[in-house]
Amino acid sequence: MGKLKRFQAHSKKKGEEKDKGPTTVDEYLAVGVDYEEAGEKWRAGDAAKVRLFSGCTTILHGSDGLQSTRFFIRALENYDIALEKYPDSFDIAYNKARVQYEITQHPTLATQIPQPLVDLLRTALESHRVALELRQENADVLFNTAQVQTSLAEALAEGRDATPDTKDEAMRLLEEAIELFQRCLSLQEYQFSESQMQMEGLIGAAEDQGTLMGDGTSTTAASLEASKDDRWAAIVEPVTQETLLDTSLAQLDTLTSLCGLAISGAGSGLAWIEEYSTSLIQNKISAFAKRTGRQKEVALVKANFYCALADVSFRTRQTDLKTYEKELFVAFNNEELGDITGDPEALSAKADALIAFCSAISDPSHAPKDLDPGMLSHLNKIRWNHLTLALGNLTTASKLPEARNIAKIHITRGDVEMLRFRLGQSPNSCELAQRNSEILLKNAGVYYKGAAGLARNMRIIDEAVEAEVKEMVAKGVGGDELALRALKHSLKDHGEILEEMVEEGLLDQEWALSIGG
């Protein structure tokens, strides 16, 4: 995402009048950036409170999240007032849109605002469209708008309120995001080429005229530095190979999201995704990665994409089980990605891919029909082994201090145990799962309980509630009457969590219906 448009502030002169409030565009920008920087400092205070206890990350929150949000809201209020006076100011429109999106990307901030995430993202998208209308050929706003569209699409398609209509909307948003990323990349490549030519020309002229100073700066740069006055100037970062790679990877991430919607046959279709991604990876990403030394980061983004592509190919019956399993193995076991045992992001991504694989071969609408006992036993073994491997990856990730989404990791650990437990139920009747059913349910409850505590400490309310309800489910399935009563009492407000568990294969539908889910 394009970075904050920062402005160099001037210090007050001695005897200067007390500030009467902003009146010009530059003054409104100055006030807005001051509020943003204050919000950033308070948010950084949250991160500084991280402590490690017994290999588990606990974040001790005070009022930092609330204070941080207040400053960001003040910045937005300031930008709103400025836009009423200066509706054609791109810088103000840009900063407003960017702050709105940044709030949605930090749970501790977003939870302070009493609006659903989807609504916050819609508001941010509308503001980005306003900024984009003011400056169609600005790479930062093109990139940011595509990012917001991708986030909104994912929230619409993956949320508990997802419907065919919201998935259609998500598909349209993703397709538009890919177009905007492409426009952004083309513009950045042109700017990069132009800057390289200009740099070569300046270096040649400087060498001819002997105007380079001892520290490598030119007289032009030195004179600009010396001529600073009380005006404000936007800092525009030059386009680099890093910039080009960032945009290309963001585009590939969006294609990964689009794969999930291609299962239903909506959108551009699998063939288009394969063709487009091949060109993007071979002609753009691979070249940029070599020039930046970010091969491992690139390898993980590619792994996520290839697994998503293999998943949709299997679910649409365009590839078989063995091919899917092989693609998954190759995606996370290659020289580019290397050893991932110390990388919590890669470990979590691999676990997600393994879970998706087991989900695909368990889905009645995509799994082979009329399985004989021998084939069912074979599939049960495959699912058990892959889920066990996923749990191992998540356990390793949860113990790494670099793990940022620790509560979510523990929720997923609980989910995996529920999936392994479900393998012991009809129609799978996996013997290994049946023998360990009590342990699996107990483990799930422990993971969910830990996740709920962490999420509460981090004030990530949605995750805390999800974990608490799932803990009650795990205990209730195990016969805990107290947990069952608590679960029934919570259904009025959180019944959608049970519905989602049924959809994801974590819970038997008949059991959910029996308690009113």
N, C-alpha and C positions, 0 to 999 in steps of 0.2 A: 504494500500500500504506500502511496505517496506520503512523504513525511510532512510533519507539521510545518506550515509556512511561517517560519520565525522571522522576526524583525529586530534589527539592532536598536536597542533603546538608548535614549540620550539621558544623561544625568541632569537633575535640576540645577539651574544656575543659582548662585547665591542671591537671595532676595526675591526669587521668583514667586509669583502669586500662588496661593494655595489652589490646588487643582479644583476646577469648577465642574469637572465631568467632561467626557469626550464630546467633541463636536465635529471633527473631521474623520474621514475614512481611516487615516493613519492612527488617530487617537483611539478610535474604536478597536482597531486591530491590536494596538498596544495593550489596552485594557483586557481584551479577550485572551491574549497570549499570557498575560500575567495570571489570570484566573486559571488557565490551563496548567501553567507551570506549578501553581500552588496545588492543584489537584493531583498532578504527577508526584509531587513531594509527599503528599499524604498517602497516596497509593504505594509509593516506595516504602513508606513506614510500615505498611502491612507486611511487605515481603521481608523486611528486616527483622520481623518478629518470629521468623521460622526457627524452630528448635528441633533437634532430633532426639527421640527417646526410643530406645530399644529397636532401632532400625525403622521406626515409623515416624513420618513427618507430621508434626502438629503445628498449626498456625494459630497463634493466640491473638485474637482480634479485640481491639478496643473500639473506639469510635472512628478509626481511621477511614474505613470504607465509606461511612456516612459523610465525613468531612470532605473526602475526596470527591464524592458525588456532588455535594453542594457546590464546590468550586466549579466543576464542569457545567453544572446547571446555570450557574451565574455567567459563565462564559457564553453559553447558548442564549441566555436572555439578552446579554450585551449584543451578540451578533444579530438577534431578532430585531432589536431596536435600531441597529445600524442599517439593516436591510430595508427597514421602513423608510429610512431617509435616503439610502443609497442602494436602490434595488439592482443597479447594474454593476455593483462592485463584485468582481469575480473572487477576489481574495477573501472577502467576508463570507460569501456564499460557500466557498471551498472549505474554509475553516469550520463553519457551522456544520456542514455535511460530514466532515471528517470526525468531528467530536461526537456527533450523534452515533456514528458507526463504532468508534472506539469504545464507547460506553457499553455497547452490546457485546463486545468481545472480552469483557472482564466481568465475570459473574458477580463479584463482590460489589461492582458498581451497578450493574443492571438490576440486581435484586432490590436496590434501594428505590427503584422507580416502579410505582404500582401499575405497570402495563405489561401485557404478555410480550415475550421476545419477538414474536412475529410482527406485532404492531410497532415495536421500536424499530425493527428493520425496515418496515414499510415507510415509516417516517424518514429514516435515514436515506432510503432510496429516492424518495421524492425530492429531498434536499439535494442529492447528488444530481438528479436530472435537471434541477434548476441551475446548478453550477455548470453542468455540461452544456446546457443551452447557451450560457454566457460565453463559453470558450470551448468550441467543439474540438479543437486540435491541441488540447492540453493533455499531455501524456499522464500526468498525475491523476487528473479527474477521470480520465478514461479507465485507468487501472482501478481506481477506488470504486467507481460505479460498478464495474464488473465484479469486484470483490463482494460488494453488498448484495448484488443479484445472486451470486453463488451462495452466500450465507442465508439469504431469504429462501432460496429454493430448497436448500437442505433442511431448513426449519419447517417448511411447508410439507416436504415429502416424508420426513422422518418423524414428525411430531405425532402426538397421540390423537390429534384431531384430523389426521391426513384422510383425504377423500379422493376419489377419482378426479374431481374438479381441481383440488389443490395440487395434485400431482401433475395435471395438465399445465397449470400455471407455473409450477416449478420447472417443468420441461422447457416452457417458453423462456423463462428467465435464464436458464442455463445456456440455451442456444444464443440468446442475445448477449450474454456475458462472454461467450467464446468469440463472438463477432467483435465486441469491444476490446477484448484482449488482443485480438489480431490487429485491430486498428492501432492500438497502443504500441504493440511491438513494431509494426511497420514504421510508425512515427519515430520511435526510439532508435531504430536502426538507421533511419535517415539522419537523425540528430547526431548519432554517434559517428557516422561517416563524415558529416560536415565538421564536427569538432576535431576529428583526426586530421582532416585536411587543413583546417585553420591552425592547429597546433604545429603541424609541419611547416606551414608558411611562416608562422611567428618565429619558430626556432631558426629557420633559414635566414629570415630578415635580421634577427638579433645577432646571429653569428657574423653576418656580413657587416653590420653596423657597430658591432661591439657594445651593444646596449645591455647585455646581461650583467647583472650585478653579482657581487661575490657570493651571495647566498642563493643564487639561482633564480631570483625574482627579476622581472623586467622593470624598466623604469615606469612603464604604464601602470603596472600593479602597484609599484611603490607610491606613485603620485595619487592613485585612487585611495590607498590606505591613508595617505597624509591629508586627503581632502575630506575626511569624514566630518560631517557637521550634525546638526540636530535633526536631520530628516531620517526617515525609516526606509530601510531597503530590504526587500525579500531576498533570502539566501536561496539561490537556485543551484541544486546539486547537478553536476554534469552527468550525462549518460555514460555508463561504463559497461564493460562486459558483465559485471555483476548485475547491473540493472536489467540487461537483456535476458540473463538467465532467470532472474526473479519473475519476470513477466511470463516467460516460457513455462516455468514450473507452475505458476498460478493457472495458466491455461490448461496444463495437463491435469491439475487437480480438479478443475471444472469438468473436464472430460471424464474423470473418474466418477464424479457425482452423476453425470449424465448416464453412465452405464447402468446404474441402479434403476433408472426410469425406462431404459430400453427393454427391460424384461417384459413389460406390458405391451410392447410394440409401439409405444408412443414415441413421438419425436423423430429425430433424423434417422434412427435405425442403426443397427450394429455395424453394417458394412461401411457406412459413412464414418462412424467413430474409429474403426480400424484404419481406414485410409487416411483420415485426418491426423490421427495420432502417430502413424508411421512417419509421415512427412515431418511432423513437429519434432519427434524424437531424433530422427536421423539427420535432418537438415539444420536443426536449430539447437536443440538441447545438448546433444553430444558434443558439438563444436564449442558451445559456450562453456560447458563443464570442464573441458580440457584446458581452456584458457584461464579458468578461475580457480582450479584446484578443489572444486566442490563435488567431486565424483561420488562420494559416499552419500551426501545429502540428495543428490540427483538419483542415485540408485534406489533410495527409499521411496521417493515419489514415483519412480517408475515401477517399483515392486507393488505399490498400492494400486496403480493403474492396471498392471497386468493381471493382478488377482481379481479386480473388479470385472475386467474384460472376460477372464476365464469363467467367472461366476455367471455372468449374463449369457455367455455362450453355452454353458451347460444347461442353464434353466430354459433356454430357448431351443434346446435339443440340437445345437450346432456343433457340439463336441461331446465326447463320452467321459465317463468317470475317470478312467486312467489318464486321459489327456489333462483333465482339470487338475488332478492330483499332481501330475508332473509339473504343470505350469506353476502351481503354488509352491512346490519345492524349489524350482529354479529361481523364482522371484526373490526368495529370501536366502538362497545359498549360492552366492556367486562372488567372484573376485572383487567386483566393484563395491558391493555392500560390505563384504568382509565379516569380521566377528561382531555380532550385535549384543553380546552378553552384557556389555556395559552401557547400552543405549536404550533407555526406557521407552522412547518414542518408537523405535524399531521393534522392540519386544512386544509392545502393545499392538502395533500394526500387524505383526505376524499372528498374534493371538486372535485379533479380529478376523483375519483372513481364514484362519483355521475354523473359527466358529461359523463363519459364512459358508464354508465348505460343508460342514456337518449339517447346517440348516438346509442347504440345497439338496443334499442326497436324502434328507429326511422329509422334505416337502412332498406330500402326496401328489401334487399337481405336476411335479417334475421328476420324481423318483421313478425307477423302473416298476412296472406293474406286475401283479401276480408273482410275488417272490416265493420261491420254494424255501423250505427250512434252511437248506445249506447256504443259499445266497443271503438270506436274512441274517444268519449267523456271521457271515463274512462282512456284511455291511455294518453290523453291530460292532464288530471288532475294529473296523476302520474308524467308525465314529468315536468309539471309546478311546482309541489311541490318539486320535487327533485332538479330542477335547482334553485329554490328559496332557498332551504337549502344550496346548494353549494355556492350561492352568499353570504349567511350569514356567512359561514365558512371563505370565502375569505376576507370578510370585517373585520371580527374579526382578522384574521391573519395580515392584512395590518396595523392594529393599534398597533401591538406588536413590541416593539423596538428590539426584538431578530430576527425579520424577516430579512433574508439575501437576498432573491430574490424579493425585493419589486416591482421592475418594472414588472417582470413577473407576479406577483400576480395581479397587476392592469390590465395587458393585458388580463389575464384570466377572471377578473371581466367583462371587456368589452365583451369578447366572450360569457359569460353566458347571458348577456343582449341581445346580437344578437340572441342567441339561443331561448330565451324567445320570442323575437319579431317574429322570424320565425314560432313559434307555431301558430301565428295568420294568417299565410298565407296558401294558398292551398297546399296540400290537408287537412292539419290539421284543420285550421279555428277555433282555440281555441278562445272562446268568450272573456275570460279574457285578453288574449294577444292582441286581436284586440282593446279592450277598452283602453289599456295602451300603444299602439304602439308608440306614439310620445315620451312619457316619457322614454320608453325602449331605443329608438334610442338616445335620448339626454344623458341618463346615459352612454350608451356605448361610445359615443363620449368623454364624460368627463373622463372616466376611461382611454381610449386610449391616450388622450392628456396628462394626468398626467403621464402615463407610459413612453411616449416619452420623456418628460422632464427629468424624473429620469434617464432613460437609457442614454440620452445624457450627463448628468452630470457625470454618471459613465463610460462614454465612451464605452458602450456596443452597438456598432453601429447596429448590426443586430436587436436587440430588439427595438432600437429607430426607425429604418426604418419600421419594422413591425407595431409598434404602430401608426406611422404617417400615413401609408397607410390605416390601419384599421379605423383610425379616419375619413379620407376622405370618406371611404366607408359608415360609419355610417351616416355622414352628407349627402352624396350623395343619399343614399336610402331615406333619409328624405326630399329630394327635394332641397338641397342646390346647386344651379347652379355653384357657385364659386368652391365649393369642387369637383363637378363633373368634371369641366374643369381641375382642378389640378390633379385629379385622372387619367383622360385620358392621361394627359401629362406624368404621372409617370409610365404608363403601360409598356413602352419599357424596363425600367430597373427593374421594380418590379411586373410584371404581374403574376409571380409565386405565389405571396402572395394571389392574388385573386383566383387563381386556388386552393390553399390550403384551402381558406375559403369555397369554394364550396364543396370540398371534406369533410370538417368537418361539413358541414351543417349550416355554419354561413351565407351563402349567396346563393340566388337563382341563378341557372345556367343561366337562360334566361336573368336575369338582368345583370349578368356579361358579357354575350355575347353581350348584347345590347350596352355596352360601349367599346367593343373591348377586353374584358378580356378572 
